[in-house]
Amino acid sequence: MTPVQAVMHAVVLLVLGAVVTAVVSRSRSTCAYLALLFVAAASALALWGGAVRLLSSELAPAPATVAAVSGIGASLTLAVDRFSGFFLLIIGVIAFLSTLYSTSYMRIYQREHPARFYPILLLFFAGIIGVVTVRDWFFFLVFWEFMTICSYFLVIYDKENPSVLRAGFKYIVVTHVATILILIAAVVLWHTAEPHSFSFAASAQAMGKLAETTPIALHVLLALWLIGFATKAGILPFGDWLPDAYPAAPSGASAAFAGTMTNLGVYGLLRIFVDLLPGSQFSTVWGVAIALLGTGSIFVATLASLSQGNAKRLISFCIIGQMGYVFLAIGMGAYFMSSNPTLALVGLLAGLFHLMNGVFYKSLLFFTTGSLRYRTGVGDLGMMGGLARLLPVTALMAGIGALSISGMPPFNGFSSKWLIYQVSVIGGIGFPLFLLFGLTAMFISLVTLAALFKYLGAAFLGQPSQHVAHLTEKRNDVPASMQVPQVILGLCCVAFGLFPMLPLTAVYRAVTPLTTALSGTTLSGALGTSALGLTFTADGAAAGVWHPLASTVALGICMAISYGIARMAQAPSRVVPVWYCGVDLPQRLGHFHAHGFYEPFRRAFERVYVTTGTPKTAYPTTLAKIFDVDAWLYGPLVKAGSRVAERFSRSHVGIPQWYLVWQVVGMVLVLAVLFSVMR
């Protein structure tokens, strides 16, 4: 069985599983475990196909055409190259773990029918697999839209909650605008290609033609691609939908979004700017633009996370910041492709490596927030506290995820951020703006740690709030089906931090076939030959060295010595209640709420950032109004969409003849648009 056949079988299994789970959805447990069975089989096929292709020496496998749409130059052509295989590995792991987690977690939604979750989740995974394996823009957008619509129904699963419906509407409007931009760019390339075709190969040929004849048009198309894929990746200002949509969905779906769907924005970005775009000054110019967007997202989103009181919303803002790191690294890699291939290679490796690391700690953190809600029934950090005694495994995994996303050694987040810093510093010698970007990223890494310390401190440490005080009397962690995914992802965070060369080898095999600009570079020439550490090389000399295992051993020895000294001193310790200056305060007043963390820091930045719930009359500056994207962009879009939908609803008069008339009118309009484009 070839990798393409494995992918096709996986998609068929997922579609079949969606049908079966919908049929048996009257039984929640049967529906859940059948969904897990089908996803496990499909994930195994995806993992097998991805691993086979990633280990293969074949750089450009022959595509397989399943179907063709005659007349418009579109065909359902599938191919699994090393780059697609890399993403298939990620999809296979996260699909299985998120489904396994959901089998127990979804019990909290007793009012909602499971047929609205498991079948949609399976179709969502099928759409994602299609996106990373298709080689035609027409069918790419078909799978892209299919995935988006499925994710929309997962976002609005709790349909009785008005805030959830608002988040879903915002998500579907913003992402569809991004899809339209991608469609426009694809149609223009189709019109430029000779003969007209939506295939990736024809698009690459059309880009080369535009680069020679009308470079301004190519710049416009690249801008459309960048905005479209940055929106899906959650990059600000286009990804403002993410902090609303991810918290609205069930935690299993949120983890699947963070581990798979968000990363498809990076997949599309690399397909366009590295795989299809000819290496030239275009890569240099747009590399700076990508890095600038990434740095802006790092700064704004991570600072915004400090003021969040909802656990999932806090993690969502941190995710935007982490995707900013990926964009920063990819932008620097694209910039240096024509001038410094070794630095370009390390930049692209750092970006994809950080994306892979993010798959583990982002999904892990969403799993831990789901476990908190599963046991407490709330997502507000101000209503938690002291839950480490109740959820010891979840608390430990949350700590690993927090240290990983914050870039603390020796966890995996540090290894990829270390590479990003190296590229920004060495690359900043010739282009100082990258040095500024790198310093910003270093500073914000500490802010990420501060935000995640707020999450850990408010949820797991300190004294329990009045809401959860009765729960902390005895240890009662979440079910094993929810603990196992957390432990697996936590172990990956530790393992890939201690042994970074193992995942970097896979990343290297995935990224180098995308462009001939990296054909003369090797992994050992850029990062050394040691399997236990990284040695970054610049101009033939070692510019930076990181040996995580040796550093961890040294840290362990120092901690053991410190513990031994403390034991030898036999310093007495006692546990006493908090003293409130002689005032006898009730527990609800004495509890340290999540909003109390970093209040001075929030006030220092309140002139440029408006927190949720701030009235417009209280905006301190005009700059704050600019940052309130909801007020001047998404709010008017939602109102306009509601008015249009209301007017269209008047056509539903219950007369079948009128429905037929509307169908004929719609068909005529679609055909008119197609013929006007294809002339």
C-alpha positions, 0 to 999 in steps of 0.5 A, spaced: 500 500 500 502 506 497 502 513 502 497 515 497 492 509 498 493 509 505 491 516 505 485 515 501 483 509 506 484 513 512 479 519 509 474 513 507 474 510 514 473 517 517 467 518 513 464 511 514 465 512 521 461 519 521 455 515 518 456 510 523 456 514 529 451 518 527 446 512 526 448 509 533 448 516 537 442 515 541 447 511 545 453 516 548 458 511 550 457 507 543 457 513 539 464 515 543 467 508 542 466 507 535 468 514 533 475 512 537 475 506 533 474 509 526 479 515 528 484 510 531 484 506 524 485 512 520 490 515 524 494 509 524 494 509 516 495 517 516 501 515 521 504 509 516 503 513 510 507 519 513 512 515 516 513 511 510 514 518 505 518 522 510 523 516 511 523 515 503 529 517 499 524 519 493 523 527 493 517 528 488 513 522 488 508 521 482 501 524 484 495 520 483 489 523 479 482 520 482 477 525 478 477 531 474 473 536 472 473 537 465 473 544 462 476 548 468 482 545 469 481 542 476 482 535 478 482 531 484 490 529 484 493 527 491 500 526 493 504 525 499 511 528 499 515 529 505 512 535 507 505 532 507 508 526 510 510 531 516 503 534 517 500 527 516 504 525 522 502 530 526 494 529 524 495 522 526 497 523 533 492 529 535 486 526 532 487 520 536 489 523 542 483 528 542 478 523 540 480 519 546 480 525 551 473 526 548 470 520 550 470 522 557 470 529 557 463 530 553 459 527 558 459 534 561 454 536 555 448 532 557 443 537 554 447 536 547 446 530 542 453 526 541 451 526 533 452 533 533 460 532 535 463 525 534 460 525 526 463 532 525 469 531 529 471 525 524 469 529 518 473 535 520 479 530 520 478 527 513 478 535 511 484 536 514 488 530 511 485 532 504 488 539 505 495 537 506 495 531 500 491 535 495 495 538 489 490 542 486 487 549 488 480 548 486 480 541 491 484 544 496 479 550 497 474 544 497 477 541 503 479 547 506 472 549 506 469 543 508 474 543 514 472 550 516 464 548 516 466 542 520 470 546 525 464 551 525 459 546 528 464 544 533 465 551 535 457 552 536 456 545 539 454 548 546 448 552 542 444 554 548 450 559 550 449 566 546 456 567 547 458 561 543 453 563 537 457 570 537 464 566 537 461 561 531 459 567 527 465 571 528 469 565 526 465 563 520 465 570 517 472 572 518 475 565 515 470 565 509 473 572 508 480 569 508 478 563 503 475 568 498 482 572 498 485 565 497 480 563 491 481 570 488 489 569 488 488 562 485 483 564 480 488 569 477 494 564 477 489 559 473 488 565 468 495 566 467 497 559 467 498 556 460 494 552 459 489 554 464 489 549 470 489 549 478 494 544 479 500 546 484 505 545 478 501 550 473 501 555 479 508 555 480 509 556 472 504 562 473 508 565 478 514 565 474 511 568 469 508 574 473 515 575 476 518 577 469 512 580 466 508 584 472 511 583 478 506 588 482 501 583 480 505 578 483 506 582 490 498 583 490 497 575 489 502 574 495 499 579 499 492 575 498 495 569 500 499 571 506 492 574 509 488 568 507 493 563 511 495 568 516 488 568 518 487 561 519 494 561 523 491 566 528 496 571 526 494 578 528 490 582 526 487 577 522 486 572 527 482 576 532 477 570 531 481 565 535 480 567 542 473 567 541 472 561 537 477 556 541 474 557 548 467 556 545 468 549 543 469 543 547 476 542 550 477 536 545 475 540 539 480 546 542 486 541 542 484 538 535 484 545 532 490 548 536 494 541 534 492 541 527 487 546 524 491 552 526 498 549 523 495 549 516 496 556 515 503 555 516 502 549 511 499 553 506 504 559 507 510 554 506 507 551 500 506 558 497 512 562 499 517 556 499 515 551 495 511 554 489 514 561 489 521 562 485 527 564 489 528 571 488 527 578 491 520 576 492 522 571 498 526 577 501 521 582 501 515 578 503 520 574 508 520 581 512 513 582 512 512 575 514 517 576 520 513 583 522 507 580 522 509 574 527 513 579 531 507 583 532 503 577 534 508 575 539 508 582 542 500 584 542 497 577 543 502 575 549 501 581 553 493 580 552 494 574 555 496 577 562 489 580 563 485 574 561 481 571 567 478 565 563 483 559 562 481 557 555 482 564 553 488 565 556 491 559 553 488 562 546 492 568 546 498 564 548 497 560 542 497 566 537 503 568 540 506 562 539 504 562 532 508 568 531 514 565 533 513 560 527 512 566 522 518 570 525 522 564 524 519 562 517 520 569 515 527 570 516 528 563 513 525 566 506 529 572 507 535 569 507 534 563 501 537 567 496 543 570 500 545 565 506 542 558 504 545 555 511 541 561 515 535 560 511 535 552 513 536 554 520 530 559 520 525 554 516 527 548 521 526 553 527 519 555 524 517 548 523 520 545 529 517 550 533 510 548 530 511 541 532 513 543 539 507 547 539 502 541 537 504 538 543 504 543 549 498 547 546 494 541 545 496 539 552 494 545 555 487 545 552 487 538 555 488 541 562 483 546 561 478 541 560 480 537 566 479 543 570 472 544 567 470 537 568 471 537 575 469 544 577 464 545 572 467 552 571 472 555 566 473 562 570 480 562 574 478 566 579 473 561 581 479 555 582 485 555 586 488 549 590 486 544 585 493 540 585 491 536 591 485 534 587 488 533 580 495 531 581 496 528 574 493 534 571 497 539 575 503 536 573 502 536 566 499 543 566 506 545 569 510 541 563 506 544 558 506 551 561 514 551 562 514 548 555 510 554 552 514 559 556 521 556 552 524 554 559 530 549 559 530 543 558 523 542 555 522 542 547 519 549 547 526 552 549 530 548 543 526 551 538 526 558 541 533 557 542 534 556 534 529 562 533 534 567 537 540 564 534 537 566 527 535 573 529 542 575 532 546 572 527 541 574 521 541 581 525 548 583 523 546 584 516 539 586 517 538 589 524 531 589 524 531 582 525 535 583 531 530 587 534 525 582 532 529 577 536 530 581 542 522 582 542 521 575 542 526 574 548 522 579 552 515 576 550 518 569 552 518 571 559 511 574 559 509 568 556 512 565 563 508 570 567 501 569 563 502 561 564 504 562 572 498 566 573 494 560 570 498 555 574 497 559 580 490 561 580 488 554 578 492 549 582 496 553 587 494 557 593 488 556 597 481 553 594 476 558 592 469 558 595 466 554 589 471 548 589 473 548 596 468 542 597 472 538 591 479 539 594 477 534 600 480 528 597 484 526 591 479 525 585 483 526 578 480 525 571 478 519 568 484 515 565 482 516 558 483 524 559 489 523 563 493 518 558 493 524 552 495 529 557 501 524 559 503 522 552 503 529 550 507 531 556 512 526 555 513 528 548 515 535 551 520 532 555 523 528 550 523 533 544 527 538 549 532 533 551 533 530 545 532 535 539 536 532 534 531 527 533 525 531 531 529 536 527 532 530 523 524 529 521 523 536 520 530 537 515 527 531 511 520 535 510 523 542 509 529 541 504 525 538 498 521 544 498 526 548 494 532 548 490 535 554 494 537 549 500 539 543 496 547 544 498 545 545 505 546 539 510 543 538 517 550 537 520 553 543 517 548 547 520 547 544 527 553 539 528 553 532 528 552 530 535 545 527 537 545 529 544 545 537 543 545 543 538 551 547 535 549 552 531 554 554 525 555 561 522 561 562 517 564 555 519 565 557 526 560 555 532 556 561 534 552 557 539 551 551 543 546 547 547 546 541 550 540 539 554 541 533 557 548 535 560 544 542 562 539 537 565 544 533 569 547 539 572 541 542 574 539 536 577 545 536 581 545 543 583 538 541 586 540 535 590 545 539 593 540 545 595 536 540 598 541 536 602 543 543 605 536 544 607 535 538 610 542 538 614 540 545 617 533 542 619 530 549 619 523 548 622 516 550 618 509 551 620 503 552 616 498 557 618 492 561 616 493 567 612 493 574 616 489 579 614 492 584 619 487 582 625 481 582 621 476 576 620 475 576 613 470 571 610 473 566 605 470 569 599 474 576 600 480 573 602 481 568 596 487 571 591 483 571 585 486 570 578 485 578 576 489 580 582 495 577 578 500 582 574 495 588 576 500 593 575 502 590 569 495 591 566 495 598 568 501 600 565 499 597 558 492 599 559 493 605 554 494 601 548 490 595 550 483 595 552 481 588 556 474 585 555 468 588 558 471 595 557 466 601 555 467 605 549 467 611 553 472 609 558 477 608 552 484 612 554 487 614 548 485 613 540 490 608 540 486 603 544 480 604 540 485 602 534 486 596 538 479 594 539 478 590 532 471 588 535 468 595 535 471 597 528 471 591 524 468 585 526 462 588 530 460 592 523 461 585 519 456 581 524 451 587 524 451 587 516 451 580 516 445 579 520 441 585 516 443 581 510 440 574 513 434 577 515 432 580 508 434 573 505 429 570 510 423 574 507 424 570 501 422 563 505 415 564 504 413 557 504 411 556 496 415 551 493 415 555 486 419 561 489 424 556 492 425 553 485 426 561 482 431 562 487 435 556 485 435 558 478 437 565 479 443 562 483 445 558 478 445 563 473 449 568 477 454 562 478 455 560 471 455 568 469 461 569 474 465 562 472 464 564 464 466 571 466 473 569 469 474 563 464 474 568 458 
